[in-house]
Amino acid sequence: MQGEERKLALSVAADETQVRLSLHGDWRLEDGLLSKEQLRAQLDPKPNWRSLVVEGQHLGRWDSSLMSALRELKALTDELNIALELNELPQGVIRLLNLADSYPRRQVSTEQAPQLPFFERVGRRTRKAFKRFDFTLEFLGLLTMASMRLIKGQARYRAEDVRLFMLDAGPGSFKIVALISFLIGIILAFVGAVQLRQFGAEIYVSSLVGLAMGREMGAVMTAIIMAGRTGASYAAQIGSMQVNEEIDALKTMGLSDVEFLVLPRVTAMLIMLPLLTVFSIAMGILGGAVVSSLMLDISWQLYIKQMSDTVALYHFAIGLVKSILFAVVIVMAGCIHGLNCGRSATAVGKATTLAVVHSIVAIIVVDSLVTVMLTVLGL
Amino acid sequence: MTKSTHIEVNDLTMAYGSMVVQRDLSFAIQRGDIFVIMGGSGCGKSTLMKHLIGLNRPAKGEVLFSGQSLWQVSAEQQRELLRRFGITYQAGALLSSLTLGENVALPLQQFTQLSAAEIDDLVRYKLALVGLEPYQHFMPSEISGGMRKRASLARAIALDPEVLFFDEPSAGLDPVSARLLDDLILELRDSLGATVVIVTHELASIFAIGNNSVFLDPETKTQIATGAPKELLAHCDDAKIQRFLTRGERTSPKETTTP
């Protein structure tokens, strides 16, 4: 019997209404499952069939593939109004079939919520957006109050946390900030050199790199790197604390989540991001200098002299002010999404993604606002 | 210990948005009680505890601690009240970035004027109470689930609370450890003079230590009975309570009356 191929053997009684179906061979999942349509094709049922008796005397080894085929067969015979007789099958098969049928078929509603009319959807979205805006404002208020308590020395947080976050945000991001900024400096110098060479004004590459890095690229690139690196990790940390009931525990210990969790992160970022920005600007200028000296034959001294002659110091100050704003934006996006996180692992992932996306968008928006404001002010 | 009402729940309705979890809950917890919140899975036991400890705001009704509502006082007073609670969460809820010792030390550092050395002393004492002194410098991820629960208890008792809350303390523990935890809860109640509120459906614990309880029903969405679990088993006629307290063995309450 073993190793025999599975087979369905039909025998039709003389009056052509009683049919016996004998199952042969081994039924194993490796051979695939029989669908209702395959069964229909193999059995080719005639309209005058009244009952179908399935017998298993020649059945070899069997597993779920047999059960599946029998359930399909049941569906087929129900459809054609044929009485299905399974009592001649092995006991185990019958019991399993009965077990699967013993639970009441409950109608679990799987239908989707009805499509709402267009205006209602727009209204709901709008209200949701306003709610989010409310939450952001509330968070900003809580953060301001917490900062006031910090200044008055009443805030409750662990000073050790600030040190750890600073260590992670600062020296931890050193290498990546150095690499990216150096390359940005090189790119700026190259792009500038190609254009400026046409006028024989290669020397102004130095001004270009200094101005672009100091005013814009240093602060923006560092902020974007930190949003992806540190902002994301803040959202993930706080989000998984939410999942783990740690934030509940903090609140019931009488500690404020904004003071205990957000304040140290804000402090660390406010200190580290401007420092990293200074470092980034320096690396960018270095990148420009390398291109200038190797490709344009501008000496290092000339490069620096030209830069200090043409790029006023306040451009660098603008970059630093921006980096302070970006620090607030990054921490807020990370912490808001972390605190709003649902209570599952998927929710943590979603919070992290949202934190990064929102902080990058917010960085660019804040940057353009500042640029417009400065233009109006004539700076 | 004189009996006086410690926690009072008046006409409480709990809801998540428009979905009502339980309504019209009213019961009183006496000082020194070991109060059990019981009921089948999904009936709102943990939600009730979240309302008692001020994490969720009542949709209707009030929860009073020695006559004070958590929601009618200033944020500062609310935190003051919360500090008198010790809470042990289902999975421990220890801060995962701190060691066990630092977790227990946290409330002490934040709310007392003790020196670092004194705090260290206290931390080791609290950890010793739950049998975890040797693990002071372990991270929560490095110890077993049962140990995390006990460490969470050590943190809960750090400030000698008036009320101790436990969310499913013996879930996931073997019978012997569960029994030891019950003994520990009794011991702490007696020595601290605290009131204990436990969410559980562990029958052995309910009968061993509970002296007052409320039974929540998921179908009618309200409490069916309140009182000592042993009394309920003996005298309550409600079929659901009998089924629950006897693991479904007694379906018709009239057949049995245990002395």
Boltz contact constraints between the chains, C-beta under 6 A:
constraints:
  - contact:
      token1: [A, 156]
      token2: [B, 110]
      max_distance: 6.0
  - contact:
      token1: [A, 245]
      token2: [B, 89]
      max_distance: 6.0
  - contact:
      token1: [A, 245]
      token2: [B, 93]
      max_distance: 6.0
  - contact:
      token1: [A, 246]
      token2: [B, 93]
      max_distance: 6.0
  - contact:
      token1: [A, 246]
      token2: [B, 95]
      max_distance: 6.0
  - contact:
      token1: [A, 248]
      token2: [B, 55]
      max_distance: 6.0
  - contact:
      token1: [A, 249]
      token2: [B, 89]
      max_distance: 6.0
  - contact:
      token1: [A, 249]
      token2: [B, 93]
      max_distance: 6.0
  - contact:
      token1: [A, 252]
      token2: [B, 53]
      max_distance: 6.0
  - contact:
      token1: [A, 252]
      token2: [B, 82]
      max_distance: 6.0
  - contact:
      token1: [A, 252]
      token2: [B, 87]
      max_distance: 6.0
  - contact:
      token1: [A, 253]
      token2: [B, 107]
      max_distance: 6.0
  - contact:
      token1: [A, 254]
      token2: [B, 79]
      max_distance: 6.0
  - contact:
      token1: [A, 254]
      token2: [B, 82]
      max_distance: 6.0
  - contact:
      token1: [A, 254]
      token2: [B, 83]
      max_distance: 6.0
